Amino acid sequence: MIHSLVLDDEIQQYVHDVSLREDDLARELRLITLELSEHTMLVPPEQGQLLGFLVGLLSATTVVEVGVFTGYSTLAMARALPPGGRVIACDVSEEWTDIGRSFWERAGVADRIQLELRPAVETLDALLDSGAAGTVDLAFVDADKESYSVYFERCLELLRPGGLMVLDNVLWSGKVARSDESDPETDSLRALNSALRNDKRVELSTLPVFDGITLAYKRADR
C-alpha cells in the first residue's frame, strides 16, 4: 500500500507559508476562538480557505452551513459569495455565534449570512417545505456527529444537481477505522462512511486531510 505523506509541524508550516491567505480579520477571529475551551471545534485556517475556494469554484450563490460555532467557516464562505448571495447558517448557540457576528459585520458580509438559531433539522425541513429543494449550491456539515446521516439526506435534497456537500470530521481522529472503537458518534460516522461508498446519487471523494473531509457531488442525473 502506498501511504500518504504525514504532515509533521515543519511540513504543515511550509504549507501555511506557501498557500495560506488568512487576513488580519480572519486571524483575529481564529485567535479569539482558540481561547475558548471548545476551540477544537474550530476549522483550521487552510480548511476555511478551502471552503471559500469551493464556493467560488462552484460560482455558488446559496450555501447551507450546518454547525457554525464562532463563524470562522461562515466568514470564509460568505466572503466568497457574490453580492446577493447567502449562507444559511444553522446553529443552536447564541453565545458562540455572537462572537462571529461582529466579524461578519466588520468584513461587510453580514447581509449575506442568514443565521438560524434552532436545531438544524428544523431549519432544513423548513427550507424543504418552502420549496428550496434543488436550489442550494454547496452544503457544509460540521455539527453533532450522531445526526450526520439525517443532515446528509436533507442537504442532498436541498442541493441542486451538480451541487457539492462537504462533510467534516469523517475520520474522527482515526476512530472510525478501528474496529475496537465504539461510541454513538464514531458508530454514526462509520455507518455513514460505509453507506456513501455505494450511494449512486453522488460522486464521492474522501480526503485524509484535517480530520477527514468527504466531498459528495450530487449527480446531475439524479
C-alpha positions as protocol buffer text, in pm:
chain_id: "A"
residue {
  index: 1
  type: MET
  ca { x: 0 y: 0 z: 0 }
}
residue {
  index: 2
  type: ILE
  ca { x: 126 y: 346 z: -90 }
}
residue {
  index: 3
  type: HIS
  ca { x: 87 y: 575 z: 210 }
}
residue {
  index: 4
  type: SER
  ca { x: 6 y: 945 z: 205 }
}
residue {
  index: 5
  type: LEU
  ca { x: 259 y: 1194 z: 332 }
}
residue {
  index: 6
  type: VAL
  ca { x: 233 y: 1252 z: 706 }
}
residue {
  index: 7
  type: LEU
  ca { x: 229 y: 1625 z: 778 }
}
residue {
  index: 8
  type: ASP
  ca { x: 459 y: 1700 z: 1069 }
}
residue {
  index: 9
  type: ASP
  ca { x: 484 y: 2051 z: 1211 }
}
residue {
  index: 10
  type: GLU
  ca { x: 760 y: 2151 z: 970 }
}
residue {
  index: 11
  type: ILE
  ca { x: 565 y: 2046 z: 661 }
}
residue {
  index: 12
  type: GLN
  ca { x: 245 y: 2199 z: 798 }
}
residue {
  index: 13
  type: GLN
  ca { x: 423 y: 2529 z: 849 }
}
residue {
  index: 14
  type: TYR
  ca { x: 557 y: 2513 z: 493 }
}
residue {
  index: 15
  type: VAL
  ca { x: 203 y: 2464 z: 360 }
}
residue {
  index: 16
  type: HIS
  ca { x: 94 y: 2769 z: 558 }
}
residue {
  index: 17
  type: ASP
  ca { x: 386 y: 2974 z: 431 }
}
residue {
  index: 18
  type: VAL
  ca { x: 329 y: 2899 z: 63 }
}
residue {
  index: 19
  type: SER
  ca { x: -51 y: 2889 z: 41 }
}
residue {
  index: 20
  type: LEU
  ca { x: -240 y: 3035 z: 336 }
}
residue {
  index: 21
  type: ARG
  ca { x: -400 y: 3373 z: 266 }
}
residue {
  index: 22
  type: GLU
  ca { x: -565 y: 3438 z: 603 }
}
residue {
  index: 23
  type: ASP
  ca { x: -605 y: 3811 z: 657 }
}
residue {
  index: 24
  type: ASP
  ca { x: -591 y: 4001 z: 987 }
}
residue {
  index: 25
  type: LEU
  ca { x: -966 y: 3993 z: 1045 }
}
residue {
  index: 26
  type: ALA
  ca { x: -998 y: 3617 z: 999 }
}
residue {
  index: 27
  type: ARG
  ca { x: -687 y: 3562 z: 1208 }
}
residue {
  index: 28
  type: GLU
  ca { x: -830 y: 3774 z: 1489 }
}
residue {
  index: 29
  type: LEU
  ca { x: -1149 y: 3567 z: 1492 }
}
residue {
  index: 30
  type: ARG
  ca { x: -949 y: 3244 z: 1492 }
}
residue {
  index: 31
  type: LEU
  ca { x: -725 y: 3355 z: 1779 }
}
residue {
  index: 32
  type: ILE
  ca { x: -1024 y: 3464 z: 1988 }
}
residue {
  index: 33
  type: THR
  ca { x: -1187 y: 3127 z: 1922 }
}
residue {
  index: 34
  type: LEU
  ca { x: -872 y: 2941 z: 2025 }
}
residue {
  index: 35
  type: GLU
  ca { x: -910 y: 3091 z: 2373 }
}
residue {
  index: 36
  type: LEU
  ca { x: -1237 y: 2901 z: 2424 }
}
residue {
  index: 37
  type: SER
  ca { x: -1236 y: 2564 z: 2597 }
}
residue {
  index: 38
  type: GLU
  ca { x: -1431 y: 2427 z: 2298 }
}
residue {
  index: 39
  type: HIS
  ca { x: -1170 y: 2554 z: 2049 }
}
residue {
  index: 40
  type: THR
  ca { x: -1120 y: 2207 z: 1898 }
}
residue {
  index: 41
  type: MET
  ca { x: -1445 y: 2262 z: 1704 }
}
residue {
  index: 42
  type: LEU
  ca { x: -1278 y: 2540 z: 1503 }
}
residue {
  index: 43
  type: VAL
  ca { x: -1187 y: 2454 z: 1145 }
}
residue {
  index: 44
  type: PRO
  ca { x: -818 y: 2519 z: 1069 }
}
residue {
  index: 45
  type: PRO
  ca { x: -746 y: 2825 z: 855 }
}
residue {
  index: 46
  type: GLU
  ca { x: -646 y: 2625 z: 549 }
}
residue {
  index: 47
  type: GLN
  ca { x: -980 y: 2443 z: 566 }
}
residue {
  index: 48
  type: GLY
  ca { x: -1163 y: 2774 z: 583 }
}
residue {
  index: 49
  type: GLN
  ca { x: -969 y: 2883 z: 276 }
}
residue {
  index: 50
  type: LEU
  ca { x: -1067 y: 2559 z: 100 }
}
residue {
  index: 51
  type: LEU
  ca { x: -1434 y: 2621 z: 173 }
}
residue {
  index: 52
  type: GLY
  ca { x: -1414 y: 2970 z: 27 }
}
residue {
  index: 53
  type: PHE
  ca { x: -1230 y: 2828 z: -274 }
}
residue {
  index: 54
  type: LEU
  ca { x: -1506 y: 2572 z: -332 }
}
residue {
  index: 55
  type: VAL
  ca { x: -1778 y: 2837 z: -305 }
}
residue {
  index: 56
  type: GLY
  ca { x: -1601 y: 3041 z: -572 }
}
residue {
  index: 57
  type: LEU
  ca { x: -1528 y: 2738 z: -787 }
}
residue {
  index: 58
  type: LEU
  ca { x: -1898 y: 2649 z: -797 }
}
residue {
  index: 59
  type: SER
  ca { x: -1999 y: 3012 z: -858 }
}
residue {
  index: 60
  type: ALA
  ca { x: -2227 y: 2946 z: -564 }
}
residue {
  index: 61
  type: THR
  ca { x: -2498 y: 3188 z: -460 }
}
residue {
  index: 62
  type: THR
  ca { x: -2669 y: 2978 z: -192 }
}
residue {
  index: 63
  type: VAL
  ca { x: -2484 y: 2787 z: 79 }
}
residue {
  index: 64
  type: VAL
  ca { x: -2616 y: 2589 z: 374 }
}
residue {
  index: 65
  type: GLU
  ca { x: -2390 y: 2550 z: 676 }
}
residue {
  index: 66
  type: VAL
  ca { x: -2485 y: 2300 z: 945 }
}
residue {
  index: 67
  type: GLY
  ca { x: -2279 y: 2395 z: 1251 }
}
residue {
  index: 68
  type: VAL
  ca { x: -2145 y: 2749 z: 1280 }
}
residue {
  index: 69
  type: PHE
  ca { x: -1957 y: 2764 z: 1613 }
}
residue {
  index: 70
  type: THR
  ca { x: -1792 y: 3110 z: 1616 }
}
residue {
  index: 71
  type: GLY
  ca { x: -1846 y: 3167 z: 1245 }
}
residue {
  index: 72
  type: TYR
  ca { x: -1493 y: 3132 z: 1106 }
}
residue {
  index: 73
  type: SER
  ca { x: -1601 y: 2900 z: 822 }
}
residue {
  index: 74
  type: THR
  ca { x: -1915 y: 3111 z: 777 }
}
residue {
  index: 75
  type: LEU
  ca { x: -1699 y: 3417 z: 724 }
}
residue {
  index: 76
  type: ALA
  ca { x: -1481 y: 3238 z: 470 }
}
residue {
  index: 77
  type: MET
  ca { x: -1776 y: 3120 z: 264 }
}
residue {
  index: 78
  type: ALA
  ca { x: -1971 y: 3445 z: 283 }
}
residue {
  index: 79
  type: ARG
  ca { x: -1671 y: 3638 z: 158 }
}
residue {
  index: 80
  type: ALA
  ca { x: -1655 y: 3412 z: -147 }
}
residue {
  index: 81
  type: LEU
  ca { x: -2019 y: 3473 z: -239 }
}
residue {
  index: 82
  type: PRO
  ca { x: -2126 y: 3741 z: -485 }
}
residue {
  index: 83
  type: PRO
  ca { x: -2341 y: 4032 z: -365 }
}
residue {
  index: 84
  type: GLY
  ca { x: -2689 y: 3897 z: -303 }
}
residue {
  index: 85
  type: GLY
  ca { x: -2560 y: 3551 z: -217 }
}
residue {
  index: 86
  type: ARG
  ca { x: -2636 y: 3399 z: 120 }
}
residue {
  index: 87
  type: VAL
  ca { x: -2512 y: 3146 z: 371 }
}
residue {
  index: 88
  type: ILE
  ca { x: -2798 y: 2987 z: 562 }
}
residue {
  index: 89
  type: ALA
  ca { x: -2609 y: 2923 z: 884 }
}
residue {
  index: 90
  type: CYS
  ca { x: -2758 y: 2669 z: 1127 }
}
residue {
  index: 91
  type: ASP
  ca { x: -2662 y: 2655 z: 1493 }
}
residue {
  index: 92
  type: VAL
  ca { x: -2819 y: 2638 z: 1838 }
}
residue {
  index: 93
  type: SER
  ca { x: -2574 y: 2855 z: 2035 }
}
residue {
  index: 94
  type: GLU
  ca { x: -2634 y: 3227 z: 2054 }
}
residue {
  index: 95
  type: GLU
  ca { x: -2325 y: 3261 z: 2275 }
}
residue {
  index: 96
  type: TRP
  ca { x: -2085 y: 3118 z: 2017 }
}
residue {
  index: 97
  type: THR
  ca { x: -2243 y: 3273 z: 1708 }
}
residue {
  index: 98
  type: ASP
  ca { x: -2247 y: 3616 z: 1875 }
}
residue {
  index: 99
  type: ILE
  ca { x: -1866 y: 3602 z: 1861 }
}
residue {
  index: 100
  type: GLY
  ca { x: -1880 y: 3575 z: 1484 }
}
residue {
  index: 101
  type: ARG
  ca { x: -2147 y: 3838 z: 1424 }
}
residue {
  index: 102
  type: SER
  ca { x: -1920 y: 4138 z: 1481 }
}
residue {
  index: 103
  type: PHE
  ca { x: -1658 y: 3991 z: 1248 }
}
residue {
  index: 104
  type: TRP
  ca { x: -1919 y: 3931 z: 977 }
}
residue {
  index: 105
  type: GLU
  ca { x: -2021 y: 4295 z: 1011 }
}
residue {
  index: 106
  type: ARG
  ca { x: -1663 y: 4422 z: 1005 }
}
residue {
  index: 107
  type: ALA
  ca { x: -1599 y: 4216 z: 691 }
}
residue {
  index: 108
  type: GLY
  ca { x: -1904 y: 4368 z: 523 }
}
residue {
  index: 109
  type: VAL
  ca { x: -2076 y: 4033 z: 467 }
}
residue {
  index: 110
  type: ALA
  ca { x: -2333 y: 4024 z: 748 }
}
residue {
  index: 111
  type: ASP
  ca { x: -2608 y: 4080 z: 490 }
}
residue {
  index: 112
  type: ARG
  ca { x: -2504 y: 3755 z: 319 }
}
residue {
  index: 113
  type: ILE
  ca { x: -2549 y: 3544 z: 634 }
}
residue {
  index: 114
  type: GLN
  ca { x: -2891 y: 3419 z: 742 }
}
residue {
  index: 115
  type: LEU
  ca { x: -2835 y: 3283 z: 1092 }
}
residue {
  index: 116
  type: GLU
  ca { x: -3092 y: 3028 z: 1211 }
}
residue {
  index: 117
  type: LEU
  ca { x: -3071 y: 2960 z: 1585 }
}
residue {
  index: 118
  type: ARG
  ca { x: -3264 y: 2637 z: 1630 }
}
residue {
  index: 119
  type: PRO
  ca { x: -3197 y: 2268 z: 1570 }
}
residue {
  index: 120
  type: ALA
  ca { x: -3058 y: 2236 z: 1219 }
}
residue {
  index: 121
  type: VAL
  ca { x: -3310 y: 1971 z: 1116 }
}
residue {
  index: 122
  type: GLU
  ca { x: -3589 y: 2221 z: 1180 }
}
residue {
  index: 123
  type: THR
  ca { x: -3422 y: 2475 z: 950 }
}
residue {
  index: 124
  type: LEU
  ca { x: -3351 y: 2217 z: 679 }
}
residue {
  index: 125
  type: ASP
  ca { x: -3709 y: 2088 z: 692 }
}
residue {
  index: 126
  type: ALA
  ca { x: -3843 y: 2443 z: 676 }
}
residue {
  index: 127
  type: LEU
  ca { x: -3632 y: 2508 z: 367 }
}
residue {
  index: 128
  type: LEU
  ca { x: -3765 y: 2194 z: 203 }
}
residue {
  index: 129
  type: ASP
  ca { x: -4123 y: 2282 z: 295 }
}
residue {
  index: 130
  type: SER
  ca { x: -4074 y: 2625 z: 138 }
}
residue {
  index: 131
  type: GLY
  ca { x: -3978 y: 2471 z: -196 }
}
residue {
  index: 132
  type: ALA
  ca { x: -3599 y: 2510 z: -170 }
}
residue {
  index: 133
  type: ALA
  ca { x: -3521 y: 2155 z: -286 }
}
residue {
  index: 134
  type: GLY
  ca { x: -3267 y: 2162 z: -566 }
}
residue {
  index: 135
  type: THR
  ca { x: -3165 y: 2525 z: -508 }
}
residue {
  index: 136
  type: VAL
  ca { x: -2854 y: 2503 z: -287 }
}
residue {
  index: 137
  type: ASP
  ca { x: -2509 y: 2510 z: -445 }
}
residue {
  index: 138
  type: LEU
  ca { x: -2297 y: 2395 z: -151 }
}
residue {
  index: 139
  type: ALA
  ca { x: -2369 y: 2245 z: 190 }
}
residue {
  index: 140
  type: PHE
  ca { x: -2109 y: 2225 z: 465 }
}
residue {
  index: 141
  type: VAL
  ca { x: -2186 y: 1985 z: 751 }
}
residue {
  index: 142
  type: ASP
  ca { x: -1986 y: 2021 z: 1072 }
}
residue {
  index: 143
  type: ALA
  ca { x: -2220 y: 1962 z: 1366 }
}
residue {
  index: 144
  type: ASP
  ca { x: -2324 y: 1681 z: 1601 }
}
residue {
  index: 145
  type: LYS
  ca { x: -2192 y: 1360 z: 1453 }
}
residue {
  index: 146
  type: GLU
  ca { x: -2482 y: 1138 z: 1558 }
}
residue {
  index: 147
  type: SER
  ca { x: -2710 y: 1331 z: 1321 }
}
residue {
  index: 148
  type: TYR
  ca { x: -2482 y: 1326 z: 1016 }
}
residue {
  index: 149
  type: SER
  ca { x: -2696 y: 1076 z: 824 }
}
residue {
  index: 150
  type: VAL
  ca { x: -3002 y: 1296 z: 878 }
}
residue {
  index: 151
  type: TYR
  ca { x: -2814 y: 1608 z: 772 }
}
residue {
  index: 152
  type: PHE
  ca { x: -2680 y: 1428 z: 466 }
}
residue {
  index: 153
  type: GLU
  ca { x: -3025 y: 1328 z: 342 }
}
residue {
  index: 154
  type: ARG
  ca { x: -3177 y: 1671 z: 399 }
}
residue {
  index: 155
  type: CYS
  ca { x: -2886 y: 1855 z: 241 }
}
residue {
  index: 156
  type: LEU
  ca { x: -2874 y: 1621 z: -56 }
}
residue {
  index: 157
  type: GLU
  ca { x: -3237 y: 1700 z: -127 }
}
residue {
  index: 158
  type: LEU
  ca { x: -3164 y: 2072 z: -99 }
}
residue {
  index: 159
  type: LEU
  ca { x: -2862 y: 2057 z: -332 }
}
residue {
  index: 160
  type: ARG
  ca { x: -2908 y: 2132 z: -698 }
}
residue {
  index: 161
  type: PRO
  ca { x: -2785 y: 1872 z: -946 }
}
residue {
  index: 162
  type: GLY
  ca { x: -2410 y: 1936 z: -963 }
}
residue {
  index: 163
  type: GLY
  ca { x: -2411 y: 2084 z: -614 }
}
residue {
  index: 164
  type: LEU
  ca { x: -2150 y: 1987 z: -357 }
}
residue {
  index: 165
  type: MET
  ca { x: -2171 y: 1866 z: 1 }
}
residue {
  index: 166
  type: VAL
  ca { x: -1869 y: 1890 z: 230 }
}
residue {
  index: 167
  type: LEU
  ca { x: -1878 y: 1664 z: 537 }
}
residue {
  index: 168
  type: ASP
  ca { x: -1623 y: 1740 z: 808 }
}
residue {
  index: 169
  type: ASN
  ca { x: -1460 y: 1513 z: 1069 }
}
residue {
  index: 170
  type: VAL
  ca { x: -1541 y: 1191 z: 882 }
}
residue {
  index: 171
  type: LEU
  ca { x: -1223 y: 1019 z: 1009 }
}
residue {
  index: 172
  type: TRP
  ca { x: -1289 y: 1128 z: 1369 }
}
residue {
  index: 173
  type: SER
  ca { x: -925 y: 1115 z: 1478 }
}
residue {
  index: 174
  type: GLY
  ca { x: -896 y: 774 z: 1312 }
}
residue {
  index: 175
  type: LYS
  ca { x: -1152 y: 610 z: 1541 }
}
residue {
  index: 176
  type: VAL
  ca { x: -1378 y: 510 z: 1251 }
}
residue {
  index: 177
  type: ALA
  ca { x: -1103 y: 282 z: 1117 }
}
residue {
  index: 178
  type: ARG
  ca { x: -1052 y: 95 z: 1445 }
}
residue {
  index: 179
  type: SER
  ca { x: -1292 y: -194 z: 1499 }
}
residue {
  index: 180
  type: ASP
  ca { x: -1242 y: -182 z: 1875 }
}
residue {
  index: 181
  type: GLU
  ca { x: -1369 y: 177 z: 1893 }
}
residue {
  index: 182
  type: SER
  ca { x: -1742 y: 213 z: 1952 }
}
residue {
  index: 183
  type: ASP
  ca { x: -1944 y: 508 z: 2075 }
}
residue {
  index: 184
  type: PRO
  ca { x: -2250 y: 685 z: 1930 }
}
residue {
  index: 185
  type: GLU
  ca { x: -2050 y: 946 z: 1737 }
}
residue {
  index: 186
  type: THR
  ca { x: -1794 y: 702 z: 1597 }
}
residue {
  index: 187
  type: ASP
  ca { x: -2058 y: 445 z: 1505 }
}
residue {
  index: 188
  type: SER
  ca { x: -2270 y: 709 z: 1331 }
}
residue {
  index: 189
  type: LEU
  ca { x: -1981 y: 838 z: 1123 }
}
residue {
  index: 190
  type: ARG
  ca { x: -1865 y: 486 z: 1039 }
}
residue {
  index: 191
  type: ALA
  ca { x: -2214 y: 389 z: 921 }
}
residue {
  index: 192
  type: LEU
  ca { x: -2245 y: 698 z: 702 }
}
residue {
  index: 193
  type: ASN
  ca { x: -1899 y: 649 z: 553 }
}
residue {
  index: 194
  type: SER
  ca { x: -1991 y: 291 z: 462 }
}
residue {
  index: 195
  type: ALA
  ca { x: -2327 y: 390 z: 317 }
}
residue {
  index: 196
  type: LEU
  ca { x: -2180 y: 664 z: 98 }
}
residue {
  index: 197
  type: ARG
  ca { x: -1939 y: 418 z: -62 }
}
residue {
  index: 198
  type: ASN
  ca { x: -2226 y: 270 z: -264 }
}
residue {
  index: 199
  type: ASP
  ca { x: -2459 y: 571 z: -285 }
}
residue {
  index: 200
  type: LYS
  ca { x: -2513 y: 621 z: -657 }
}
residue {
  index: 201
  type: ARG
  ca { x: -2676 y: 959 z: -604 }
}
residue {
  index: 202
  type: VAL
  ca { x: -2335 y: 1118 z: -553 }
}
residue {
  index: 203
  type: GLU
  ca { x: -1982 y: 1117 z: -683 }
}
residue {
  index: 204
  type: LEU
  ca { x: -1753 y: 1075 z: -387 }
}
residue {
  index: 205
  type: SER
  ca { x: -1407 y: 1157 z: -261 }
}
residue {
  index: 206
  type: THR
  ca { x: -1291 y: 1123 z: 99 }
}
residue {
  index: 207
  type: LEU
  ca { x: -976 y: 1321 z: 167 }
}
residue {
  index: 208
  type: PRO
  ca { x: -743 y: 1225 z: 453 }
}
residue {
  index: 209
  type: VAL
  ca { x: -677 y: 1590 z: 543 }
}
residue {
  index: 210
  type: PHE
  ca { x: -758 y: 1781 z: 861 }
}
residue {
  index: 211
  type: ASP
  ca { x: -989 y: 1534 z: 1046 }
}
residue {
  index: 212
  type: GLY
  ca { x: -1112 y: 1382 z: 724 }
}
residue {
  index: 213
  type: ILE
  ca { x: -1332 y: 1557 z: 467 }
}
residue {
  index: 214
  type: THR
  ca { x: -1578 y: 1389 z: 234 }
}
residue {
  index: 215
  type: LEU
  ca { x: -1675 y: 1571 z: -85 }
}
residue {
  index: 216
  type: ALA
  ca { x: -2007 y: 1444 z: -222 }
}
residue {
  index: 217
  type: TYR
  ca { x: -2105 y: 1583 z: -561 }
}
residue {
  index: 218
  type: LYS
  ca { x: -2474 y: 1541 z: -644 }
}
residue {
  index: 219
  type: ARG
  ca { x: -2501 y: 1369 z: -978 }
}
residue {
  index: 220
  type: ALA
  ca { x: -2684 y: 1567 z: -1241 }
}
residue {
  index: 221
  type: ASP
  ca { x: -2883 y: 1260 z: -1349 }
}
residue {
  index: 222
  type: ARG
  ca { x: -3033 y: 1205 z: -1001 }
}
